[in-house]
Amino acid sequence: MPALTIKNIPDELYHELKHVAEQHHRSINSEVIMCLKRALFPRKISPEDRLSSIRALRAQIAPDLISQEEIEQAINEGRP
């Protein structure tokens, strides 16, 4: 398996990476691999799954939380 050396990592980035690795009970090396996988191979969500999660979130919102008048007022605020 290939190896990779990363040089000149800023201290803040290294400490955050170390902290996150500890939270996930991983080595720093394993955490870097997971970060690279998430960045390079993002999980693809089907349109049906995305719509389902949107509907679930929408169901949690109280319908009378904000009125149509308040929405229109917010839209028009600051417009000439």
Buried (B, 14 or more C-beta within 10 A) or exposed (E): EEEEEEEEEEEEEEEEBEEBBEEEEBEEEEBBEBEEEEEEEEEEEEEEEEEEEEEEEEEEEEEEEEEEEEEEEEEEEEEE
